[in-house]
Amino acid sequence: MPAPEPTGVIHDLGFRHYDGPRLGRRGIVRALFLESLRGAFGLGRSTRSKIMPFLLLTAVVLPALIVTVVLNLTGGQSLPVGYAEYQGAVSPLLALYVSGQAPASVARDLRFRVVSLYFSRPLDRADYVRAKLGALSVAVLVLAALPVLVLYVGALLAGLDLWQQTRGVLVALVGLVLLAVLLAGLSLVIAALTPRRGLGVAAVITVLVLLTGVQGALQVLGEEQDVPALAGWSGLLSPFTLSNGVLAWAFGVDVVGAPQPPGGLGGPVYLLVALATAAGCYALLVLRYRRVSVS
């Protein structure tokens, strides 16, 4: 009986041996950070993924651009809106942005078990969390800071005082960095709880709306009942008012409509709560991904 002919075939796919440098763990973290940052604006993804980020980017920048044009055409002597106050005006757009991009950043990795591929490499849970948290924080900062920088350039072109405008924009940027970290941390903690992107979007926006709503209700109640302490401490409940409170204490910035830290102890408490919230979100994310199986 003749021996059966072999059925296996080896195909030469043309892959070349890699002789370049091995970037190692840092290279993986950097690549994950950059890819997540690009993904936060839909870059490298479908056209549909780019629509919402760039619509929101246009929505936050366009009013600032109009203000600067009007300021230069009319020869105004001051900006009609402060740098820190502009953040309050676009807060709903920032909340809408993180509610869409936080689940997009982590939900699909969980749903399609891509995380196990990441962790099969020299990349630990904390590396993954730092890359994702850092990328979303930078993306939120870009979205929030770009219109502020547009206002700053417009103010300088209008001949406003250089030192006054520079100090104002630097103080505002400090608050925006804090706000970006808080929003990114809170939204990622919520989004990482479910592999379903739609559920993550709904959960993030619901939590942010509830926090803002409760904070606003307590502030109004405190002001109407002449209980300034209640109005002041209410600012601890929302990341937007929390960052504004830190600015008010540290730099004396009075943001219209935002509660002020009460008494001499309020400012340090605001700062400690902000730092504890950021650190707590990071710790919760690391704990969450320690429970993700690599099998």
LONU-340661 format. One record per residue (C-alpha): residue number from 1; residue in one letter; chain; y, x, z. Coordinates in steps of 0.5 Angstrom, whole numbers, padded with zeros to 4 digits. Each point is the difference from the previous one (the first is absolute). Last residue first. Example, Ala and Ser with C-alpha at 12.3 -4.5 7.8 and 13.67 -1.06 7.14 Angstrom:
# LONU-340661
<pos=2, code=S, unit=A, Y=-0002, X=0027, Z=0014>
<pos=1, code=A, unit=A, Y=-0007, X=-0002, Z=0002>
//
This chain:
# LONU-340661
<pos=295, code=S, unit=A, Y=0067, X=-0012, Z=0060>
<pos=294, code=V, unit=A, Y=0007, X=0002, Z=0002>
<pos=293, code=S, unit=A, Y=0001, X=-0005, Z=0005>
<pos=292, code=V, unit=A, Y=0007, X=-0002, Z=0002>
<pos=291, code=R, unit=A, Y=0000, X=-0001, Z=0008>
<pos=290, code=R, unit=A, Y=0004, X=0007, Z=0000>
<pos=289, code=Y, unit=A, Y=0005, X=-0004, Z=-0005>
<pos=288, code=R, unit=A, Y=0002, X=-0005, Z=0005>
<pos=287, code=L, unit=A, Y=0001, X=0005, Z=0006>
<pos=286, code=V, unit=A, Y=0004, X=0005, Z=-0005>
<pos=285, code=L, unit=A, Y=0004, X=-0007, Z=-0002>
<pos=284, code=L, unit=A, Y=0001, X=-0002, Z=0007>
<pos=283, code=A, unit=A, Y=0003, X=0007, Z=0002>
<pos=282, code=Y, unit=A, Y=0005, X=0000, Z=-0005>
<pos=281, code=C, unit=A, Y=0002, X=-0006, Z=0002>
<pos=280, code=G, unit=A, Y=0001, X=0002, Z=0007>
<pos=279, code=A, unit=A, Y=0004, X=0006, Z=-0002>
<pos=278, code=A, unit=A, Y=0005, X=-0004, Z=-0004>
<pos=277, code=T, unit=A, Y=0000, X=-0006, Z=0005>
<pos=276, code=A, unit=A, Y=0001, X=0005, Z=0006>
<pos=275, code=L, unit=A, Y=0006, X=0004, Z=-0004>
<pos=274, code=A, unit=A, Y=0003, X=-0007, Z=-0001>
<pos=273, code=V, unit=A, Y=-0001, X=-0002, Z=0007>
<pos=272, code=L, unit=A, Y=0003, X=0007, Z=0003>
<pos=271, code=L, unit=A, Y=0006, X=-0001, Z=-0004>
<pos=270, code=Y, unit=A, Y=0001, X=-0007, Z=0002>
<pos=269, code=V, unit=A, Y=-0001, X=0002, Z=0007>
<pos=268, code=P, unit=A, Y=0005, X=0006, Z=0000>
<pos=267, code=G, unit=A, Y=0005, X=-0005, Z=-0003>
<pos=266, code=G, unit=A, Y=-0001, X=-0006, Z=0005>
<pos=265, code=L, unit=A, Y=0001, X=0004, Z=0006>
<pos=264, code=G, unit=A, Y=0007, X=0001, Z=0000>
<pos=263, code=G, unit=A, Y=0001, X=-0007, Z=0000>
<pos=262, code=P, unit=A, Y=-0003, X=-0005, Z=-0006>
<pos=261, code=P, unit=A, Y=-0002, X=0003, Z=-0006>
<pos=260, code=Q, unit=A, Y=0005, X=-0004, Z=-0006>
<pos=259, code=P, unit=A, Y=-0003, X=-0006, Z=-0004>
<pos=258, code=A, unit=A, Y=0001, X=0001, Z=-0007>
<pos=257, code=G, unit=A, Y=0005, X=-0006, Z=-0003>
<pos=256, code=V, unit=A, Y=0005, X=0006, Z=-0003>
<pos=255, code=V, unit=A, Y=-0003, X=0007, Z=0001>
<pos=254, code=D, unit=A, Y=0004, X=0003, Z=0005>
<pos=253, code=V, unit=A, Y=-0001, X=0008, Z=-0001>
<pos=252, code=G, unit=A, Y=0001, X=0004, Z=0007>
<pos=251, code=F, unit=A, Y=-0004, X=0006, Z=-0002>
<pos=250, code=A, unit=A, Y=-0006, X=0000, Z=0004>
<pos=249, code=W, unit=A, Y=0001, X=-0007, Z=0003>
<pos=248, code=A, unit=A, Y=0001, X=-0004, Z=-0006>
<pos=247, code=L, unit=A, Y=-0004, X=0004, Z=-0004>
<pos=246, code=V, unit=A, Y=-0006, X=-0001, Z=0005>
<pos=245, code=G, unit=A, Y=0002, X=-0008, Z=0000>
<pos=244, code=N, unit=A, Y=0000, X=0000, Z=-0008>
<pos=243, code=S, unit=A, Y=-0007, X=0003, Z=0000>
<pos=242, code=L, unit=A, Y=-0003, X=-0005, Z=0005>
<pos=241, code=T, unit=A, Y=0004, X=-0006, Z=-0004>
<pos=240, code=F, unit=A, Y=-0004, X=0002, Z=-0006>
<pos=239, code=P, unit=A, Y=-0006, X=0001, Z=0003>
<pos=238, code=S, unit=A, Y=0000, X=-0007, Z=0004>
<pos=237, code=L, unit=A, Y=-0002, X=-0001, Z=0007>
<pos=236, code=L, unit=A, Y=0004, X=0005, Z=0003>
<pos=235, code=G, unit=A, Y=0007, X=-0003, Z=-0002>
<pos=234, code=S, unit=A, Y=-0002, X=-0006, Z=0005>
<pos=233, code=W, unit=A, Y=0002, X=0005, Z=0006>
<pos=232, code=G, unit=A, Y=0008, X=-0001, Z=-0002>
<pos=231, code=A, unit=A, Y=0000, X=-0008, Z=-0001>
<pos=230, code=L, unit=A, Y=-0004, X=-0001, Z=0007>
<pos=229, code=A, unit=A, Y=0005, X=0005, Z=0003>
<pos=228, code=P, unit=A, Y=0006, X=-0003, Z=-0003>
<pos=227, code=V, unit=A, Y=-0002, X=-0007, Z=0004>
<pos=226, code=D, unit=A, Y=0006, X=-0004, Z=-0002>
<pos=225, code=Q, unit=A, Y=-0005, X=-0006, Z=-0001>
<pos=224, code=E, unit=A, Y=0002, X=0000, Z=-0008>
<pos=223, code=E, unit=A, Y=0000, X=0007, Z=0000>
<pos=222, code=G, unit=A, Y=-0007, X=0001, Z=0003>
<pos=221, code=L, unit=A, Y=-0003, X=-0006, Z=-0004>
<pos=220, code=V, unit=A, Y=0003, X=0003, Z=-0007>
<pos=219, code=Q, unit=A, Y=-0003, X=0006, Z=0002>
<pos=218, code=L, unit=A, Y=-0007, X=-0003, Z=0002>
<pos=217, code=A, unit=A, Y=0000, X=-0004, Z=-0006>
<pos=216, code=G, unit=A, Y=0002, X=0006, Z=-0005>
<pos=215, code=Q, unit=A, Y=-0006, X=0004, Z=0004>
<pos=214, code=V, unit=A, Y=-0005, X=-0005, Z=-0001>
<pos=213, code=G, unit=A, Y=0002, X=-0001, Z=-0007>
<pos=212, code=T, unit=A, Y=0000, X=0008, Z=-0002>
<pos=211, code=L, unit=A, Y=-0007, X=0000, Z=0004>
<pos=210, code=L, unit=A, Y=-0003, X=-0006, Z=-0004>
<pos=209, code=V, unit=A, Y=0003, X=0002, Z=-0007>
<pos=208, code=L, unit=A, Y=-0003, X=0007, Z=0001>
<pos=207, code=V, unit=A, Y=-0007, X=-0002, Z=0002>
<pos=206, code=T, unit=A, Y=0000, X=-0006, Z=-0005>
<pos=205, code=I, unit=A, Y=0002, X=0006, Z=-0006>
<pos=204, code=V, unit=A, Y=-0006, X=0004, Z=0003>
<pos=203, code=A, unit=A, Y=-0005, X=-0005, Z=0000>
<pos=202, code=A, unit=A, Y=0001, X=-0003, Z=-0006>
<pos=201, code=V, unit=A, Y=0000, X=0006, Z=-0004>
<pos=200, code=G, unit=A, Y=-0007, X=0002, Z=0004>
<pos=199, code=L, unit=A, Y=-0003, X=-0006, Z=-0002>
<pos=198, code=G, unit=A, Y=0002, X=0001, Z=-0008>
<pos=197, code=R, unit=A, Y=-0003, X=0007, Z=0001>
<pos=196, code=R, unit=A, Y=-0006, X=-0001, Z=0003>
<pos=195, code=P, unit=A, Y=-0004, X=0006, Z=0003>
<pos=194, code=T, unit=A, Y=0003, X=-0003, Z=0007>
<pos=193, code=L, unit=A, Y=0003, X=0004, Z=0006>
<pos=192, code=A, unit=A, Y=0003, X=0005, Z=-0004>
<pos=191, code=A, unit=A, Y=0006, X=-0004, Z=-0002>
<pos=190, code=I, unit=A, Y=0002, X=-0002, Z=0007>
<pos=189, code=V, unit=A, Y=0000, X=0008, Z=0002>
<pos=188, code=L, unit=A, Y=0003, X=0001, Z=-0006>
<pos=187, code=S, unit=A, Y=0006, X=-0005, Z=0000>
<pos=186, code=L, unit=A, Y=0001, X=0003, Z=0007>
<pos=185, code=G, unit=A, Y=0000, X=0007, Z=-0001>
<pos=184, code=A, unit=A, Y=0004, X=-0001, Z=-0007>
<pos=183, code=L, unit=A, Y=0006, X=-0004, Z=0003>
<pos=182, code=L, unit=A, Y=0001, X=0005, Z=0006>
<pos=181, code=V, unit=A, Y=0000, X=0006, Z=-0004>
<pos=180, code=A, unit=A, Y=0005, X=-0003, Z=-0005>
<pos=179, code=L, unit=A, Y=0004, X=-0003, Z=0006>
<pos=178, code=L, unit=A, Y=0000, X=0007, Z=0003>
<pos=177, code=V, unit=A, Y=0002, X=0004, Z=-0006>
<pos=176, code=L, unit=A, Y=0005, X=-0006, Z=-0002>
<pos=175, code=G, unit=A, Y=0004, X=0001, Z=0007>
<pos=174, code=V, unit=A, Y=0001, X=0007, Z=-0001>
<pos=173, code=L, unit=A, Y=0002, X=-0001, Z=-0007>
<pos=172, code=A, unit=A, Y=0005, X=-0005, Z=0002>
<pos=171, code=V, unit=A, Y=0003, X=0006, Z=0005>
<pos=170, code=L, unit=A, Y=0000, X=0005, Z=-0006>
<pos=169, code=V, unit=A, Y=0004, X=-0006, Z=-0004>
<pos=168, code=G, unit=A, Y=0005, X=-0001, Z=0005>
<pos=167, code=R, unit=A, Y=0001, X=0008, Z=0001>
<pos=166, code=T, unit=A, Y=0001, X=0001, Z=-0007>
<pos=165, code=Q, unit=A, Y=0005, X=-0006, Z=-0001>
<pos=164, code=Q, unit=A, Y=0004, X=0002, Z=0006>
<pos=163, code=W, unit=A, Y=0000, X=0008, Z=-0003>
<pos=162, code=L, unit=A, Y=0002, X=-0002, Z=-0007>
<pos=161, code=D, unit=A, Y=0006, X=-0005, Z=0001>
<pos=160, code=L, unit=A, Y=0000, X=-0005, Z=-0005>
<pos=159, code=G, unit=A, Y=0002, X=0002, Z=-0007>
<pos=158, code=A, unit=A, Y=-0003, X=-0005, Z=-0004>
<pos=157, code=L, unit=A, Y=-0005, X=0005, Z=-0003>
<pos=156, code=L, unit=A, Y=-0002, X=0001, Z=0007>
<pos=155, code=A, unit=A, Y=-0001, X=-0007, Z=0002>
<pos=154, code=G, unit=A, Y=-0005, X=-0001, Z=-0006>
<pos=153, code=V, unit=A, Y=-0004, X=0006, Z=0001>
<pos=152, code=Y, unit=A, Y=-0001, X=-0003, Z=0007>
<pos=151, code=L, unit=A, Y=-0002, X=-0007, Z=-0002>
<pos=150, code=V, unit=A, Y=-0005, X=0003, Z=-0005>
<pos=149, code=L, unit=A, Y=-0003, X=0004, Z=0006>
<pos=148, code=V, unit=A, Y=0000, X=-0006, Z=0004>
<pos=147, code=P, unit=A, Y=-0004, X=-0004, Z=-0006>
<pos=146, code=L, unit=A, Y=-0005, X=0006, Z=-0001>
<pos=145, code=A, unit=A, Y=-0001, X=0000, Z=0008>
<pos=144, code=A, unit=A, Y=-0004, X=-0006, Z=0001>
<pos=143, code=L, unit=A, Y=-0005, X=0000, Z=-0006>
<pos=142, code=V, unit=A, Y=-0001, X=0008, Z=0001>
<pos=141, code=L, unit=A, Y=-0001, X=-0001, Z=0007>
<pos=140, code=V, unit=A, Y=-0005, X=-0006, Z=-0001>
<pos=139, code=A, unit=A, Y=-0004, X=0005, Z=-0005>
<pos=138, code=V, unit=A, Y=0001, X=0006, Z=0005>
<pos=137, code=S, unit=A, Y=-0004, X=-0004, Z=0005>
<pos=136, code=L, unit=A, Y=-0005, X=-0003, Z=-0004>
<pos=135, code=A, unit=A, Y=-0002, X=0007, Z=-0002>
<pos=134, code=G, unit=A, Y=0000, X=0003, Z=0007>
<pos=133, code=L, unit=A, Y=-0004, X=-0006, Z=0002>
<pos=132, code=K, unit=A, Y=-0005, X=0001, Z=-0005>
<pos=131, code=A, unit=A, Y=0000, X=0008, Z=0000>
<pos=130, code=R, unit=A, Y=0000, X=0000, Z=0008>
<pos=129, code=V, unit=A, Y=-0006, X=-0005, Z=0000>
<pos=128, code=Y, unit=A, Y=-0004, X=0004, Z=-0004>
<pos=127, code=D, unit=A, Y=0001, X=0006, Z=0003>
<pos=126, code=A, unit=A, Y=-0002, X=-0003, Z=0007>
<pos=125, code=R, unit=A, Y=-0006, X=-0003, Z=-0003>
<pos=124, code=D, unit=A, Y=-0003, X=0007, Z=-0002>
<pos=123, code=L, unit=A, Y=0000, X=0003, Z=-0007>
<pos=122, code=P, unit=A, Y=-0004, X=0006, Z=-0002>
<pos=121, code=R, unit=A, Y=-0004, X=-0005, Z=-0005>
<pos=120, code=S, unit=A, Y=-0005, X=-0006, Z=0002>
<pos=119, code=F, unit=A, Y=0006, X=-0003, Z=0003>
<pos=118, code=Y, unit=A, Y=0004, X=-0002, Z=-0006>
<pos=117, code=L, unit=A, Y=-0007, X=-0002, Z=-0003>
<pos=116, code=S, unit=A, Y=-0001, X=-0005, Z=0006>
<pos=115, code=V, unit=A, Y=0007, X=-0002, Z=-0001>
<pos=114, code=V, unit=A, Y=-0001, X=-0003, Z=-0007>
<pos=113, code=R, unit=A, Y=-0004, X=-0005, Z=0003>
<pos=112, code=F, unit=A, Y=0002, X=-0005, Z=-0005>
<pos=111, code=R, unit=A, Y=0003, X=-0005, Z=0005>
<pos=110, code=L, unit=A, Y=0002, X=0005, Z=0005>
<pos=109, code=D, unit=A, Y=0004, X=0005, Z=-0006>
<pos=108, code=R, unit=A, Y=0002, X=-0007, Z=-0003>
<pos=107, code=A, unit=A, Y=0004, X=-0002, Z=0007>
<pos=106, code=V, unit=A, Y=0003, X=0007, Z=0001>
<pos=105, code=S, unit=A, Y=0006, X=0001, Z=-0004>
<pos=104, code=A, unit=A, Y=0001, X=-0007, Z=-0004>
<pos=103, code=P, unit=A, Y=-0001, X=-0003, Z=0007>
<pos=102, code=A, unit=A, Y=0007, X=0004, Z=0002>
<pos=101, code=Q, unit=A, Y=0003, X=-0001, Z=-0006>
<pos=100, code=G, unit=A, Y=0001, X=-0008, Z=0000>
<pos=99, code=S, unit=A, Y=0002, X=-0001, Z=0007>
<pos=98, code=V, unit=A, Y=0004, X=0006, Z=0000>
<pos=97, code=Y, unit=A, Y=0004, X=-0002, Z=-0006>
<pos=96, code=L, unit=A, Y=0002, X=-0007, Z=0003>
<pos=95, code=A, unit=A, Y=0002, X=0003, Z=0007>
<pos=94, code=L, unit=A, Y=0005, X=0005, Z=-0004>
<pos=93, code=L, unit=A, Y=0002, X=-0006, Z=-0004>
<pos=92, code=P, unit=A, Y=0001, X=-0004, Z=0006>
<pos=91, code=S, unit=A, Y=0004, X=0006, Z=0003>
<pos=90, code=V, unit=A, Y=0005, X=0000, Z=-0006>
<pos=89, code=A, unit=A, Y=0006, X=-0002, Z=0004>
<pos=88, code=G, unit=A, Y=-0002, X=0003, Z=0007>
<pos=87, code=Q, unit=A, Y=0000, X=0007, Z=-0004>
<pos=86, code=Y, unit=A, Y=0007, X=-0001, Z=-0003>
<pos=85, code=E, unit=A, Y=0002, X=0000, Z=0007>
<pos=84, code=A, unit=A, Y=-0001, X=0007, Z=0001>
<pos=83, code=Y, unit=A, Y=0004, X=0002, Z=-0006>
<pos=82, code=G, unit=A, Y=0005, X=-0004, Z=0002>
<pos=81, code=V, unit=A, Y=0003, X=-0006, Z=-0004>
<pos=80, code=P, unit=A, Y=0006, X=-0001, Z=-0004>
<pos=79, code=L, unit=A, Y=0001, X=0007, Z=-0001>
<pos=78, code=S, unit=A, Y=0007, X=0003, Z=0002>
<pos=77, code=Q, unit=A, Y=0007, X=0001, Z=-0004>
<pos=76, code=G, unit=A, Y=-0001, X=-0004, Z=-0006>
<pos=75, code=G, unit=A, Y=0002, X=0002, Z=-0007>
<pos=74, code=T, unit=A, Y=-0002, X=-0006, Z=-0003>
<pos=73, code=L, unit=A, Y=-0004, X=0003, Z=-0006>
<pos=72, code=N, unit=A, Y=-0003, X=0005, Z=0005>
<pos=71, code=L, unit=A, Y=-0002, X=-0005, Z=0005>
<pos=70, code=V, unit=A, Y=-0002, X=-0005, Z=-0005>
<pos=69, code=V, unit=A, Y=-0005, X=0005, Z=-0003>
<pos=68, code=T, unit=A, Y=-0002, X=0003, Z=0007>
<pos=67, code=V, unit=A, Y=-0002, X=-0007, Z=0002>
<pos=66, code=I, unit=A, Y=-0004, X=-0002, Z=-0006>
<pos=65, code=L, unit=A, Y=-0004, X=0006, Z=0001>
<pos=64, code=A, unit=A, Y=-0002, X=-0002, Z=0007>
<pos=63, code=P, unit=A, Y=-0001, X=-0007, Z=-0003>
<pos=62, code=L, unit=A, Y=-0005, X=0003, Z=-0005>
<pos=61, code=V, unit=A, Y=-0004, X=0005, Z=0004>
<pos=60, code=V, unit=A, Y=-0004, X=-0005, Z=0005>
<pos=59, code=A, unit=A, Y=-0002, X=-0005, Z=-0006>
<pos=58, code=T, unit=A, Y=-0001, X=0006, Z=-0005>
<pos=57, code=L, unit=A, Y=-0005, X=0003, Z=0005>
<pos=56, code=L, unit=A, Y=-0003, X=-0007, Z=0002>
<pos=55, code=L, unit=A, Y=-0001, X=-0001, Z=-0008>
<pos=54, code=F, unit=A, Y=-0003, X=0007, Z=-0001>
<pos=53, code=P, unit=A, Y=-0005, X=-0001, Z=0006>
<pos=52, code=M, unit=A, Y=-0002, X=-0007, Z=-0003>
<pos=51, code=I, unit=A, Y=-0001, X=0002, Z=-0007>
<pos=50, code=K, unit=A, Y=-0004, X=0006, Z=0001>
<pos=49, code=S, unit=A, Y=-0007, X=-0003, Z=0001>
<pos=48, code=R, unit=A, Y=0001, X=-0004, Z=-0006>
<pos=47, code=T, unit=A, Y=0001, X=0006, Z=-0004>
<pos=46, code=S, unit=A, Y=-0007, X=0003, Z=0002>
<pos=45, code=R, unit=A, Y=0000, X=0006, Z=0005>
<pos=44, code=G, unit=A, Y=0002, X=0007, Z=-0001>
<pos=43, code=L, unit=A, Y=0006, X=-0002, Z=0003>
<pos=42, code=G, unit=A, Y=0000, X=-0007, Z=0004>
<pos=41, code=F, unit=A, Y=0006, X=0002, Z=0004>
<pos=40, code=A, unit=A, Y=-0005, X=0001, Z=0007>
<pos=39, code=G, unit=A, Y=-0005, X=0003, Z=-0005>
<pos=38, code=R, unit=A, Y=0005, X=0006, Z=-0001>
<pos=37, code=L, unit=A, Y=0000, X=0001, Z=0007>
<pos=36, code=S, unit=A, Y=-0007, X=-0001, Z=0001>
<pos=35, code=E, unit=A, Y=-0002, X=0005, Z=-0005>
<pos=34, code=L, unit=A, Y=0005, X=0005, Z=0003>
<pos=33, code=F, unit=A, Y=-0003, X=0000, Z=0007>
<pos=32, code=L, unit=A, Y=-0007, X=0000, Z=-0003>
<pos=31, code=A, unit=A, Y=0001, X=0006, Z=-0004>
<pos=30, code=R, unit=A, Y=0004, X=0003, Z=0006>
<pos=29, code=V, unit=A, Y=-0006, X=-0001, Z=0005>
<pos=28, code=I, unit=A, Y=-0005, X=0002, Z=-0005>
<pos=27, code=G, unit=A, Y=0004, X=0007, Z=-0001>
<pos=26, code=R, unit=A, Y=0000, X=0001, Z=0007>
<pos=25, code=R, unit=A, Y=-0007, X=-0001, Z=0001>
<pos=24, code=G, unit=A, Y=-0002, X=0005, Z=-0005>
<pos=23, code=L, unit=A, Y=0004, X=0003, Z=-0006>
<pos=22, code=R, unit=A, Y=-0006, X=0003, Z=-0003>
<pos=21, code=P, unit=A, Y=0003, X=0005, Z=-0005>
<pos=20, code=G, unit=A, Y=-0002, X=0000, Z=-0007>
<pos=19, code=D, unit=A, Y=-0007, X=0001, Z=-0003>
<pos=18, code=Y, unit=A, Y=-0002, X=-0007, Z=-0002>
<pos=17, code=H, unit=A, Y=-0006, X=0000, Z=-0004>
<pos=16, code=R, unit=A, Y=0001, X=-0004, Z=-0007>
<pos=15, code=F, unit=A, Y=-0003, X=-0007, Z=-0001>
<pos=14, code=G, unit=A, Y=-0002, X=-0001, Z=-0007>
<pos=13, code=L, unit=A, Y=-0004, X=-0006, Z=0001>
<pos=12, code=D, unit=A, Y=-0007, X=0004, Z=-0002>
<pos=11, code=H, unit=A, Y=-0005, X=-0006, Z=0000>
<pos=10, code=I, unit=A, Y=-0007, X=0002, Z=0003>
<pos=9, code=V, unit=A, Y=-0005, X=-0005, Z=-0003>
<pos=8, code=G, unit=A, Y=-0006, X=-0003, Z=0004>
<pos=7, code=T, unit=A, Y=-0005, X=-0004, Z=-0004>
<pos=6, code=P, unit=A, Y=-0005, X=0006, Z=-0001>
<pos=5, code=E, unit=A, Y=-0006, X=-0001, Z=-0005>
<pos=4, code=P, unit=A, Y=-0006, X=-0003, Z=0003>
<pos=3, code=A, unit=A, Y=-0006, X=0005, Z=0000>
<pos=2, code=P, unit=A, Y=-0005, X=-0001, Z=-0005>
<pos=1, code=M, unit=A, Y=-0007, X=-0003, Z=0002>
//
